[in-house]
Amino acid sequence: MESKLTPEALRELYLPEVDRDLNVFHDLDTISVDFDPAVHGAFLASKEARKLESIPSIGEVTAVTLVAELCLIDRFPNIEKPSSYSGLVPTNHQSGESSDQGHLKRMSNSMLKCLLIEAS
């Protein structure tokens, strides 16, 4: 038989750090009660978000955020620009015949970059 650690059982440990974190989780649950229907409504209202959800690992929140951050997509002159804006392009160092690719670009939309990394 598998035992589950419930919030009540964790509180019985009488650890201030655990109590603090459980309070944060409770507060987030309370806030998300209003947030979830708002995101779902925005998702249903956006045909772009509904199309994005067909991509594996893209849910409603990710889809709505991508639409909010990247639409209108025609503001980007080519396909490389939204990739760079999202921070998913490695840095490139070229000199003469040599070319090295480095870490992902730092100068980017950090929230969008984190969202896409988490989704992947």
N, C-alpha and C positions, 0 to 999 in steps of 0.2 A: 504494500500500500504506500502510495506516494503522499508525503506530507507537504502542505503548502504553507508558506510564510504569509500570513495575512497582515494587513496593517496593524491590527490589534495585537497580534503576537509580536510584531516588531516593536511596538510601543512598550510592551512588557519588558523589553531589554533595558529600558530606562537609560538610553544613550541620547544625549542632547542632539548630536549630529543626525541621528536617525529620526528623532522627533521633528527636527527642523526640516529635513528633506521630505518627510511625510506630509508636513504642513504645506510645503511648496506644491507637492503633487495634488493635494486636495484643492488648493487655490487654482491650479491650472485646470483641474476638472470643472470647477465652478465657472471659470471664465469661458471655457470651451463650449459650454452649453449654449451660449449665444453665438459663438464663433462658427461652430459647425454648420448650422442652417444658413448662415450668411455666405460661407464658402460654397456650400451646395447650390444655393441660389445663383451665385456668380458663375459657377460651373455650368449650370443648366442654361444660363443666358448666353454663354459663349460657345459658338460652334467651333472655334479654334481649340478651346480647352477640351471639348468633347472629342475632337480628333486626336489631340495629344494623348488622351487617356488610353487610346488603343495601343500605345507603345508600352511594352512590358516595363514594370516598375514605376510608371508614371500614374499617380493617383490624382484625385481631385485637387488637393492643395497644391501639388507640384504643377499641375496643368494650369491652374488659375494664376499662379505666380509667374510661370513662363509667359503667359499671355500678357500679364500686366507689365512685365519687364521688357519684353521683346517686340510687342506689337506697337506700332505699325512697323512691320518688318521691312517695308520698302524704304525706310529711312536709312538702311544700311546699303552702301553702294555695291557690295558683292557678298558672297557667302562667307568669305573669310572674316569679315568684320563682326558679325554677331558671335562667331566662335571666339574671336579675340576678346570682345566685350564681356563674354561669359567667363573668360579666364581659363578656357580649355585648350589653349594653344601653348605649346612649349616655347620658351625663349630660343632664339636662334642666333648663334655667333658665327659670322663668316669672315674669313680673311683669305683672299686669294683663292686657292684651290680647296682649302679646308672649311668644313662646316660642322659645327657641333650644336646639338639640341640640348637644352638644359631643362630646368624646372618649369612648371607651369607659370605663366605670366602673373606677376604680382599686381600690376596696374590693370585691374578689372573690377567688375561688379562682384564683390566678395560674397554677398548674400546669394546671388545667382550661382556662383561657382560652388559654394557649399551645398546648395540645394541639388545641383546636378550631380555632384560627387556622391551625395547620400543616395540619390535615386539610382545611381549605377550600382 
